[in-house]
Amino acid sequence: MYKMLTIVFNDEKTAYEGARALSELNVEGSISVYALAVIQKKGDGTLATRKVDGDFPLQTFAGTAIGALIGLLGGPAGVAVGSSVGVVAGLVGDLYTADVDSEFLSDVSSALLPGRSAVVAEVDEDWVTPVDTRMETLGGLVFRTLKSSVERDHWSRTAADAREELQQLKAEHAQARADRKAKLQRQIEQLSKRVDIKLERAKTRSQQVAREFQARAAAMQRRVDQETGAKKAALEARVAKLRDDYENRRQS
């Protein structure tokens, strides 16, 4: 199952150990890691964010779910980005892009106190025991959530509501007295612009999702090509599920 993980540790050193443990599980095939970062909550509430070395499909966080989650965890104070990941500079978190619900975000934010560090990752995980066992030995507190449908639900609802309001204004404009038509026309034009902006944002996010899918699928296929027997079959099943999930999301 495709999930977002955040594992909170008491210090940065242990967080890096946790990141290495996730990388090892990825190599073993116990999970598939698509993106991985270590974040540190500073005393002023900002986050220092560093990308972790590894053969992960998503190496650039800007515009991605993991990047948006990091931005959200940074809160109003913003994100202080380490020099090794300038690609995240200026990132503004977005709940819908992060594909997580507010409850998950609240739980992680409550645990990630100033001075603590965390590992943030996008993974494909069939069993929770491999990750939980490794993280428990390091004292890590694991938070996980399925990648939700909140983003597509939000955009579908927003677009439908805006179109309904636009149609209502047009109908009212058609029946309005002459002294009201100009004002209603201005409202129609303003709403039309807002609808266009929302649809453009949805289009941009759809293109980003497609790029992320291609990167994940290519990385998984490389792993499939290197394996044999039962391990190869298990990875092939993951690739098939990844494609099905993407197609379902694209068509919704």
C-alpha positions in Angstrom: 0.0 0.0 0.0 1.2 3.5 -0.9 1.8 5.5 2.2 3.3 8.6 3.7 5.5 7.9 6.7 6.9 10.3 9.3 9.1 8.8 12.0 10.0 11.1 14.9 13.2 10.7 16.8 14.7 12.6 19.8 17.8 13.8 17.9 19.2 14.2 14.4 21.8 11.5 14.8 19.2 8.8 15.5 17.0 10.1 12.6 19.8 9.5 10.2 20.1 6.0 11.6 16.4 5.6 11.0 16.9 6.8 7.4 19.6 4.3 6.8 17.4 1.5 8.2 14.6 2.5 5.7 17.2 2.4 2.9 18.2 -1.1 4.0 14.6 -2.3 4.0 14.3 -0.8 0.5 17.3 -2.7 -0.8 16.1 -5.9 0.9 12.7 -5.5 -0.8 10.7 -5.4 2.4 9.3 -2.0 1.4 9.8 0.3 -1.6 11.0 3.8 -0.8 10.1 6.4 -3.4 11.4 9.5 -1.5 13.2 10.1 1.7 14.3 13.1 3.8 15.5 14.0 7.3 14.1 17.1 8.9 15.1 18.8 12.2 12.7 21.1 14.1 14.7 24.0 15.4 14.0 26.1 18.5 12.3 28.8 16.5 9.9 26.3 14.9 11.6 26.3 11.4 12.7 23.1 9.8 16.2 22.2 8.5 15.6 19.7 5.7 18.2 17.4 4.1 17.8 14.9 1.3 19.2 11.5 2.1 21.5 9.7 -0.4 20.0 6.7 -2.0 18.6 5.3 -5.2 15.2 6.7 -4.7 12.9 7.7 -7.7 12.0 11.1 -6.4 15.1 13.2 -5.8 13.5 16.6 -6.2 10.9 17.5 -3.7 9.5 20.8 -5.0 5.9 20.3 -6.0 5.7 16.7 -4.7 3.7 15.2 -1.9 6.8 14.8 0.4 7.9 18.4 -0.3 4.4 19.7 0.5 4.3 17.6 3.8 7.7 19.1 4.8 6.3 22.6 4.1 3.2 21.9 6.2 5.3 20.6 9.1 7.4 23.8 8.9 4.2 25.8 9.7 3.9 29.6 9.3 7.6 30.1 10.3 8.6 28.5 7.0 11.2 26.0 6.0 15.0 26.5 6.6 16.5 24.4 3.9 20.0 22.7 4.1 22.4 23.6 1.4 22.3 20.1 0.0 18.7 20.5 -1.0 18.3 23.9 -2.5 15.6 22.4 -4.7 13.2 22.8 -1.8 13.9 26.5 -1.2 10.7 28.6 -1.0 8.5 25.5 -0.7 5.0 26.3 0.6 3.2 23.3 2.1 -0.1 22.3 0.6 -2.4 19.8 2.3 -3.9 18.6 -0.9 -0.5 18.1 -2.7 0.7 16.3 0.4 -2.2 13.8 0.0 -2.5 13.4 3.8 -5.4 14.2 6.1 -5.4 16.9 8.8 -5.5 14.3 11.6 -2.2 12.8 10.4 -0.6 16.2 10.2 -1.8 17.1 13.7 -0.4 14.0 15.2 3.0 14.4 13.6 3.1 18.1 14.5 2.4 17.4 18.1 5.2 14.8 18.3 7.8 16.9 16.3 8.8 19.3 19.1 11.6 21.7 18.8 15.0 19.9 19.1 13.5 16.7 17.6 14.1 15.3 14.2 12.2 13.0 11.9 12.4 10.9 8.8 9.8 11.7 6.1 9.2 9.1 3.4 6.9 8.0 0.6 6.8 4.2 0.6 5.0 1.2 -0.7 4.5 -1.1 2.3 2.5 -4.3 2.5 3.4 -5.1 6.1 4.0 -2.7 9.0 6.2 -5.0 11.1 9.5 -4.6 9.2 9.5 -0.8 9.6 8.0 -0.8 13.1 10.5 -3.3 14.4 13.5 -1.4 13.1 12.2 2.0 14.3 11.3 0.7 17.7 14.9 -0.4 18.3 16.0 3.2 17.6 13.3 4.8 19.7 11.4 6.2 16.7 7.7 7.0 16.9 6.1 5.9 13.6 3.2 7.8 12.0 1.7 6.5 8.7 -1.2 7.2 6.5 -2.4 5.9 3.3 -2.1 8.3 0.4 -5.6 9.7 0.5 -8.0 10.8 -2.2 -8.4 14.2 -0.5 -6.6 16.0 -3.3 -8.8 14.8 -6.2 -11.9 15.0 -4.1 -11.1 18.6 -3.2 -10.5 19.6 -6.8 -13.6 17.8 -8.1 -15.8 19.5 -5.4 -14.2 22.9 -6.0 -14.6 22.8 -9.7 -18.2 21.6 -9.4 -19.1 24.3 -6.9 -17.5 27.1 -9.0 -19.3 26.0 -12.1 -22.6 25.8 -10.3 -22.1 29.3 -9.0 -21.1 30.5 -12.4 -24.2 29.1 -14.1 -26.4 30.6 -11.4 -24.9 34.1 -12.0 -25.4 33.7 -15.8 -29.0 32.7 -15.3 -29.6 35.7 -13.0 -27.8 38.0 -15.5 -30.1 36.9 -18.3 -33.2 37.9 -16.3 -31.8 41.0 -14.5 -32.9 44.5 -15.1 -30.5 46.7 -17.1 -29.2 48.5 -14.0 -28.1 45.2 -12.5 -26.6 43.6 -15.6 -23.2 45.4 -15.4 -22.6 44.4 -11.8 -23.6 40.8 -12.4 -21.3 40.7 -15.5 -18.3 41.9 -13.4 -19.1 39.1 -10.9 -19.2 36.6 -13.7 -15.9 37.7 -15.1 -14.2 37.6 -11.7 -15.6 34.1 -10.9 -14.5 32.9 -14.4 -11.0 34.0 -13.7 -11.0 32.2 -10.4 -12.2 29.0 -12.0 -9.5 29.3 -14.7 -6.8 29.6 -12.0 -8.2 26.6 -10.1 -8.3 24.5 -13.2 -4.8 25.5 -14.2 -3.5 24.5 -10.8 -5.3 21.2 -11.1 -3.7 20.6 -14.5 -0.2 21.5 -13.1 -0.7 19.0 -10.3 -1.9 16.3 -12.7 1.3 16.7 -14.7 3.4 16.5 -11.6 1.6 13.3 -10.5 2.3 11.8 -14.0 6.0 12.6 -13.7 6.2 11.1 -10.2 4.4 7.9 -11.4 6.9 7.5 -14.3 9.8 7.9 -11.9 8.4 5.3 -9.5 7.5 2.9 -12.2 10.9 3.1 -13.8 12.7 2.5 -10.5 10.5 -0.4 -9.6 11.0 -2.0 -13.1 14.8 -1.7 -12.6 14.4 -3.7 -9.4 12.2 -6.3 -11.1 14.8 -6.8 -13.8 17.4 -7.6 -11.2 15.4 -10.2 -9.3 14.3 -13.8 -9.9 11.7 -16.2 -8.5 9.3 -15.2 -5.8 11.0 -11.9 -5.1 10.6 -10.9 -8.8 6.9 -12.0 -8.7 6.3 -9.9 -5.6 7.9 -6.8 -7.2 6.0 -7.3 -10.4 2.8 -7.3 -8.4 3.8 -4.0 -6.8 4.5 -2.5 -10.2 1.0 -3.7 -11.4 -0.7 -2.2 -8.4 1.2 1.1 -8.8 0.0 1.3 -12.4 -3.6 0.5 -11.4 -3.6 3.1 -8.6 -2.3 5.7 -11.0 -4.9 4.9 -13.7 -7.7 5.0 -11.1 -6.5 8.4 -9.9 -6.0 9.8 -13.4 -9.5 8.8 -14.5 -11.3 10.0 -11.4 
